Amino acid sequence: MALAPETKENEPTQQKQTTRGLLLQYLLFKSLGPTKHHFAHLHDSQRWDIYDRALASLQTDNTDGLRVLNVGAGWGMLSALAQTHFPTNTEITSVERLKPVANAVREFLHGPNKPQSQSSTVLTNMEDDNPCNIVLLDILSPCLYEPTNTGDLSSGVLATLRSLQPKVTPTTSFLPRAARLFGCLVNIPPTPCVPALSFPLDNKTCGVHIGTFNYFRQPPQGFDAVPMTAVPHTRLTQPFLIETFAFADAVVKPTTFSQAAKGIVCTQEGVCNAMLIWHELDCNSDGQPWQDVNKIVSTAPNDGCIRRQAVVLLDACDVQNKLLLDECIDVLLARDQQYGHVTYFECVEEEHEEEQEEETKEEKTATQAGATTMPTTTTTAPAPAPVPAPQQHAPLQGPRKSPTTVSRWHFSMLLDVDRNSKYQQAIAKAVAQLKPNDLVLDIGTGTGLLSCFAAKAGATTVVGCEANAPIARVAYQIVKKNKVQDQVQIVLKHSTDLEIVGADQNNADKKEGVANGKQMLKCKASLLISEILDCGLLGEGVLPVVRHARQHLLKEGGVVLPARARVKGVLVDLTHSGPIAMSRPTNSIGPQTHQMNGKVFNKFLRWNTWEQLRLQDMPNVVRLTDPFDMMDIDLRGFEENEHEKNVPRMHTVPCIVSGTVSAVVMWFEVDLDEEGEFMITTSPENKTSCWSQAAQLIADENDGVPCLVKPGEQVKVVCEYNDDRIKVGLL
């Protein structure tokens, strides 16, 4: 019954779609400005403290006027710090390719933060080849080398450094001076987490084979970027050095990439299914490399650090037996052929000394001393040609699947046992009330999981509609794998492109079921199932989609699942939350010792949208109130509920601590069935949920400045909703 054609996507087609997706992301970024991770970076005062100390102690022989080039300008913070510490006759050039950000940086640097007699220029491209005395380079990329849409790093750090060759002299200083890349082997239990990790999926979820969805498992850059302090994991080794990378050398010399880390000792028994990768940036002087820890910027997953690390997850077929305590292994590394970052790894038995007769005397000495040696291969940027490392191991070829841009949350969702089991039970309960040949319509079927639940519960006719072509094709394969293709048909359409035809169409050829761009269904559905809910409940359009389905696709008295939602919230203070990934006011930014006025960047704040926030993972977010009920919303698409939209609901909420009302954090409880027997919650207390909470910034009428509250003070909150979102404000 499947309408989606059973075709295999060839690699060129998939690559074209991936490239198109990445290009679209870049164009959106270029036009709209920074992401939530750039706001996290801007609020990382500890990072700016380190750069501030380094710039204050930076020595230069030039007294006639410095030329400073900031090629990773981003928000322009390093340029602003340079203005603070360098002589007034210094000429500072900042490069930021994103025009909206460049305009804001120009305003930031030319405003109250700028010394009167300094020259500061903001460019979107490096326009001249004049030599510079100091190069500033701040790196946001978790795996060091991969490109980021910040400053001039959109082609990766290596390409940027190569482009500096005409501008760099033997006396040019780099800040940071060098970088070190570290790895650590870990075991991460495959559980839902936010941000999501691309865990390989088991064969079954609640009895449904969904392993085919692993087709989409490989992230676009070969790794997931996640703050691992929020993800339960066990470290099986001590951190090991992958390579050290001097920025000045990379300008004039071919870059060497490590292809293996050897002699790694296991400090904990366990099964390795992932490797964490992070970097350190050395802001010490050339004469004292790596000596002062207060001048090293680290993204290591230490307690209290919510900077992101790169997580490379193994395919299920590559997860081997347990690593034993004190076992010595070699870790082979696959590197991206264009940019150089690590994309895959493999643990192999340690190579013994008698197998290394070709090693140099120095390498033998290091091996006998128990040091970690890293055979390297020489490459050039931006498209290095790898040469096999001087070792006995065969070169690692990397992951077996092509990178895809399918959202990572699919994998967390499929691992959410509570969500999936309750959906399964609620669907089985509803299917048990159906008559023979009643139609079940699954809107936004995705993997086809809910459609398979319905078929396995006894539904004889199920239609799952999915507008994303690659996902629909994989859903078709999942339906076949579960042997329910005679009951389930996957339609590559949006639900609004479905129509019902008359009885005279019953014998029409299924392949001719499309007319005027519409997919013809033989009859209306008796049961409508969906899971088109985001962390803000309404952001995926559940209300208009279900309303359209009830009007056009559902029988009179048809059942809709899920049925209703109860929305709850809490007011929070984000003032001291640190560098969390969320847009927040930038009134005071920079080092803790001398904060700067960053109000110019408030133009990029997302006042009118919800952002994901995992409240239980952010101990520095202060809850100003107890949870309060915001509203109830009927999700069944009844016309009579339309009058509930855009109606303000007033709440008087008592505060329990002092603080600044920065935002409201919202979650919901969803009754899947009309009796409320099966309920799913996205509450912060549900730590195994694939959903995060939703946070919306709140400001009063005084120029967007959040209000201050005290214990016992009553805050008046107004809430309303429309088809797209829930809105919250203060009175």
Backbone hydrogen bonds, N-H to C=O, Kabsch-Sander energy under -0.5 kcal/mol:
donor,donor_aa,acceptor,acceptor_aa,energy
3,L,490,I,-0.8
4,A,490,I,-1.4
7,T,5,P,-1.7
9,E,7,T,-0.5
14,Q,10,N,-2.0
15,Q,11,E,-2.8
16,K,12,P,-2.3
17,Q,13,T,-2.1
18,T,14,Q,-2.4
19,T,15,Q,-2.7
20,R,16,K,-2.4
21,G,17,Q,-2.4
22,L,18,T,-2.5
23,L,19,T,-2.5
24,L,20,R,-2.4
25,Q,21,G,-2.3
26,Y,22,L,-2.3
27,L,23,L,-2.6
28,L,24,L,-2.6
29,F,25,Q,-2.4
30,K,26,Y,-3.0
31,S,27,L,-1.9
32,L,28,L,-2.7
33,G,29,F,-2.6
38,H,35,T,-0.6
39,F,35,T,-1.3
40,A,36,K,-1.9
41,H,37,H,-2.0
42,L,38,H,-2.2
43,H,39,F,-1.9
44,D,41,H,-1.4
45,S,43,H,-1.8
48,W,44,D,-1.6
49,D,45,S,-2.2
50,I,46,Q,-1.6
51,Y,47,R,-2.0
52,D,48,W,-2.4
53,R,49,D,-2.2
54,A,50,I,-2.2
55,L,51,Y,-2.8
56,A,52,D,-1.9
57,S,53,R,-1.2
58,L,54,A,-0.6
58,L,55,L,-0.6
63,T,61,D,-0.6
68,V,66,L,-0.6
68,V,91,E,-3.0
69,L,134,I,-2.8
70,N,68,V,-0.5
70,N,93,T,-3.3
71,V,69,L,-0.8
71,V,136,L,-1.9
72,G,136,L,-0.8
73,A,70,N,-0.5
73,A,95,V,-1.4
76,G,73,A,-3.5
80,A,76,G,-2.2
81,L,77,M,-2.4
82,A,78,L,-2.3
83,Q,79,S,-2.0
84,T,80,A,-1.1
85,H,81,L,-1.7
86,F,82,A,-2.5
90,T,87,P,-1.6
91,E,66,L,-3.6
92,I,90,T,-0.6
92,I,119,S,-3.0
93,T,68,V,-3.0
94,S,121,T,-3.2
95,V,70,N,-2.8
96,E,94,S,-0.6
96,E,123,L,-2.9
97,R,151,G,-1.8
99,K,97,R,-0.7
102,A,98,L,-3.1
103,N,99,K,-2.5
104,A,100,P,-1.6
105,V,101,V,-3.0
106,R,102,A,-2.4
107,E,103,N,-1.7
108,F,104,A,-2.6
109,L,105,V,-3.0
110,H,106,R,-1.7
111,G,108,F,-0.7
113,N,108,F,-0.6
114,K,111,G,-1.8
118,Q,115,P,-1.1
119,S,90,T,-1.6
120,S,118,Q,-0.6
121,T,92,I,-2.9
123,L,94,S,-3.4
123,L,121,T,-0.5
127,E,125,N,-0.8
132,C,167,K,-2.8
133,N,67,R,-2.4
134,I,67,R,-1.8
135,V,173,S,-2.8
136,L,69,L,-3.0
136,L,134,I,-0.5
137,L,175,L,-2.2
144,L,141,S,-1.5
145,Y,143,C,-2.2
148,T,153,L,-1.9
150,T,148,T,-1.9
152,D,71,V,-3.1
153,L,150,T,-2.2
156,G,153,L,-1.7
157,V,145,Y,-1.0
160,T,156,G,-1.7
161,L,157,V,-2.3
162,R,158,L,-2.4
163,S,159,A,-1.8
164,L,160,T,-0.6
164,L,161,L,-1.1
165,Q,162,R,-1.6
167,K,164,L,-1.8
168,V,164,L,-1.2
168,V,165,Q,-0.7
172,T,169,T,-1.7
173,S,133,N,-3.0
175,L,135,V,-2.7
177,R,282,D,-3.2
178,A,282,D,-0.9
179,A,245,F,-2.8
180,R,280,E,-2.2
181,L,243,E,-2.8
182,F,278,W,-3.0
183,G,240,F,-2.5
184,C,276,L,-1.5
186,V,274,A,-2.5
187,N,234,T,-2.4
191,T,189,P,-1.8
199,F,197,L,-1.7
205,T,208,V,-2.6
208,V,205,T,-1.6
210,I,203,N,-1.0
210,I,208,V,-0.6
211,G,203,N,-0.7
213,F,210,I,-1.9
214,N,211,G,-2.1
215,Y,212,T,-1.9
216,F,213,F,-2.1
217,R,214,N,-2.2
222,G,219,P,-1.2
224,D,311,V,-2.4
226,V,224,D,-0.7
226,V,309,Q,-2.2
228,M,226,V,-1.0
230,A,227,P,-1.9
231,V,228,M,-1.4
234,T,187,N,-2.5
236,L,185,L,-2.7
236,L,234,T,-0.5
237,T,185,L,-1.0
238,Q,265,V,-0.7
240,F,183,G,-2.9
242,I,181,L,-3.3
243,E,181,L,-1.2
245,F,179,A,-3.5
247,F,177,R,-1.4
247,F,245,F,-0.5
248,A,177,R,-0.6
250,A,246,A,-1.7
251,V,247,F,-0.8
251,V,248,A,-0.7
252,V,248,A,-0.7
252,V,249,D,-0.8
253,K,249,D,-2.4
255,T,379,T,-0.8
257,F,377,T,-2.2
259,Q,375,P,-2.3
260,A,375,P,-0.8
261,A,331,V,-2.4
262,K,373,T,-2.1
264,I,329,I,-2.8
266,C,327,E,-2.6
267,T,236,L,-2.2
268,Q,236,L,-1.5
270,G,323,L,-1.8
272,C,270,G,-0.5
273,N,186,V,-1.6
273,N,271,V,-0.6
274,A,186,V,-1.5
275,M,312,V,-2.0
276,L,184,C,-2.7
277,I,310,A,-2.4
278,W,182,F,-1.6
280,E,180,R,-2.2
281,L,297,V,-2.9
282,D,178,A,-2.9
282,D,280,E,-0.5
283,C,281,L,-0.7
283,C,295,K,-2.9
288,Q,285,S,-1.3
291,Q,288,Q,-1.4
293,V,291,Q,-0.8
295,K,292,D,-2.1
296,I,293,V,-1.2
297,V,281,L,-2.3
298,S,296,I,-0.6
299,T,279,H,-2.1
302,N,300,A,-2.3
305,C,302,N,-2.2
306,I,304,G,-0.6
309,Q,226,V,-2.3
310,A,277,I,-2.6
311,V,224,D,-3.0
312,V,275,M,-2.4
312,V,310,A,-0.5
313,L,311,V,-0.7
314,L,273,N,-2.4
318,D,315,D,-1.8
319,V,315,D,-0.6
319,V,316,A,-1.0
320,Q,318,D,-0.7
323,L,270,G,-3.5
326,D,266,C,-2.9
327,E,324,L,-2.1
329,I,264,I,-2.5
330,D,348,V,-2.3
331,V,261,A,-3.2
332,L,330,D,-0.6
332,L,346,E,-2.9
333,L,259,Q,-2.7
334,A,344,Y,-2.5
336,D,341,H,-3.1
340,G,336,D,-0.7
343,T,334,A,-2.7
344,Y,334,A,-1.2
346,E,332,L,-1.8
348,V,330,D,-2.7
348,V,346,E,-0.5
350,E,328,C,-1.1
352,H,350,E,-0.5
355,E,352,H,-1.8
356,Q,353,E,-2.0
359,E,356,Q,-1.9
364,K,360,T,-2.0
365,T,361,K,-2.2
366,A,362,E,-2.2
367,T,363,E,-2.2
368,Q,364,K,-2.6
369,A,365,T,-1.6
370,G,367,T,-1.3
371,A,366,A,-2.4
373,T,371,A,-0.6
377,T,257,F,-2.3
379,T,255,T,-2.7
391,Q,389,A,-2.4
404,T,218,Q,-2.3
410,H,407,S,-1.2
411,F,408,R,-1.5
412,S,408,R,-0.9
413,M,409,W,-2.6
414,L,410,H,-2.1
415,L,411,F,-0.8
415,L,412,S,-0.7
416,D,413,M,-1.2
417,V,415,L,-1.4
420,N,416,D,-2.5
421,S,417,V,-2.8
422,K,418,D,-1.9
423,Y,419,R,-2.3
424,Q,420,N,-2.4
425,Q,421,S,-2.3
426,A,422,K,-2.7
427,I,423,Y,-2.7
428,A,424,Q,-2.3
429,K,425,Q,-2.2
430,A,426,A,-2.0
431,V,427,I,-3.0
432,A,428,A,-1.7
433,Q,430,A,-1.3
434,L,431,V,-1.8
438,D,435,K,-2.0
439,L,524,K,-0.5
440,V,461,T,-2.3
441,L,527,L,-2.8
442,D,440,V,-0.5
442,D,463,V,-3.3
443,I,441,L,-0.7
443,I,529,I,-2.2
444,G,465,C,-1.3
445,T,442,D,-0.5
445,T,465,C,-2.2
448,G,445,T,-2.4
452,C,448,G,-2.4
453,F,449,L,-2.2
454,A,450,L,-2.2
455,A,451,S,-2.4
456,K,452,C,-2.8
457,A,453,F,-1.3
458,G,455,A,-1.4
459,A,454,A,-2.4
461,T,438,D,-0.7
462,V,487,Q,-2.9
463,V,440,V,-2.8
464,G,462,V,-0.5
464,G,489,Q,-2.7
465,C,442,D,-2.5
465,C,463,V,-0.6
466,E,491,V,-2.6
469,A,467,A,-0.7
472,A,468,N,-2.7
473,R,469,A,-2.2
474,V,470,P,-1.8
475,A,471,I,-2.6
476,Y,472,A,-2.0
477,Q,473,R,-1.6
478,I,474,V,-2.2
479,V,475,A,-2.4
480,K,476,Y,-2.1
481,K,477,Q,-2.5
482,N,478,I,-1.7
483,K,480,K,-1.9
484,V,479,V,-1.9
487,Q,484,V,-1.6
488,V,484,V,-2.6
489,Q,462,V,-2.4
491,V,464,G,-2.8
491,V,489,Q,-0.5
492,L,490,I,-0.5
493,K,491,V,-2.0
497,D,494,H,-2.2
498,L,495,S,-1.5
499,E,519,Q,-2.7
501,V,521,L,-2.7
505,Q,502,G,-1.7
506,N,503,A,-1.9
508,A,505,Q,-1.9
512,E,509,D,-2.0
513,G,510,K,-1.4
515,A,518,K,-2.7
518,K,515,A,-2.0
519,Q,497,D,-3.1
520,M,513,G,-3.6
520,M,518,K,-0.6
521,L,499,E,-3.6
525,A,553,L,-3.1
526,S,439,L,-2.7
527,L,439,L,-1.5
528,L,559,V,-3.0
529,I,441,L,-2.7
529,I,527,L,-0.5
530,S,561,L,-1.5
531,E,443,I,-0.7
537,L,534,D,-2.2
538,L,536,G,-2.0
541,G,538,L,-1.9
545,V,541,G,-2.0
546,V,542,V,-2.3
547,R,543,L,-2.3
548,H,544,P,-2.3
549,A,545,V,-2.1
550,R,546,V,-2.7
551,Q,547,R,-1.9
552,H,548,H,-2.2
553,L,549,A,-2.7
554,L,549,A,-1.5
555,K,525,A,-3.1
558,G,555,K,-2.4
559,V,526,S,-2.3
561,L,528,L,-2.8
563,A,671,D,-2.5
564,R,671,D,-1.3
565,A,633,I,-2.5
566,R,669,E,-2.7
567,V,631,M,-3.2
568,K,667,W,-2.7
569,G,628,F,-2.4
570,V,665,V,-1.7
572,V,663,A,-2.7
573,D,622,V,-2.5
574,L,572,V,-0.5
577,S,574,L,-1.6
580,I,578,G,-2.3
582,M,36,K,-0.7
582,M,580,I,-1.8
589,I,596,M,-2.2
590,G,42,L,-0.7
596,M,589,I,-3.7
598,G,586,T,-0.7
598,G,587,N,-1.0
598,G,596,M,-0.8
601,F,598,G,-2.0
602,N,599,K,-1.8
603,K,600,V,-0.8
604,F,601,F,-1.9
605,L,602,N,-1.8
607,W,605,L,-1.0
609,T,606,R,-0.9
611,E,695,A,-2.3
613,L,693,Q,-2.2
615,L,613,L,-1.1
617,D,614,R,-1.9
618,M,615,L,-1.6
621,V,618,M,-1.7
622,V,573,D,-1.9
622,V,620,N,-0.6
624,L,571,L,-2.4
624,L,622,V,-0.7
625,T,571,L,-1.0
626,D,654,P,-0.6
628,F,569,G,-2.6
630,M,567,V,-2.9
631,M,567,V,-1.2
633,I,565,A,-2.8
635,L,563,A,-2.5
641,N,638,F,-1.5
642,E,639,E,-1.8
644,E,641,N,-1.8
645,K,642,E,-1.5
646,N,721,Y,-3.4
647,V,644,E,-1.0
649,R,719,C,-2.6
651,H,717,V,-2.7
653,V,651,H,-0.6
653,V,715,V,-3.3
655,C,713,E,-2.4
656,I,624,L,-3.3
657,V,624,L,-1.0
659,G,709,V,-1.9
661,V,707,C,-3.0
662,S,572,V,-2.3
662,S,660,T,-1.2
663,A,572,V,-1.6
664,V,696,Q,-2.2
665,V,570,V,-2.9
666,M,664,V,-0.5
666,M,694,A,-3.5
667,W,568,K,-2.3
669,E,566,R,-2.4
670,V,680,I,-3.2
671,D,564,R,-2.3
671,D,669,E,-0.5
672,L,670,V,-0.7
672,L,678,F,-2.9
673,D,678,F,-0.6
676,G,673,D,-1.3
679,M,677,E,-0.6
680,I,670,V,-2.3
682,T,668,F,-2.3
686,N,683,S,-1.8
687,K,685,E,-1.4
689,S,686,N,-1.3
693,Q,613,L,-1.9
694,A,666,M,-2.5
695,A,611,E,-3.0
696,Q,664,V,-2.4
698,I,662,S,-2.7
700,D,705,V,-1.0
703,D,701,E,-1.9
704,G,700,D,-0.8
705,V,702,N,-1.5
709,V,659,G,-2.8
712,G,655,C,-2.9
713,E,710,K,-2.0
715,V,653,V,-2.8
715,V,713,E,-0.5
717,V,651,H,-3.3
717,V,715,V,-0.6
718,V,729,G,-2.6
719,C,649,R,-2.3
720,E,727,K,-2.0
722,N,725,R,-2.1
727,K,720,E,-3.5
729,G,718,V,-2.1
731,L,716,K,-2.3
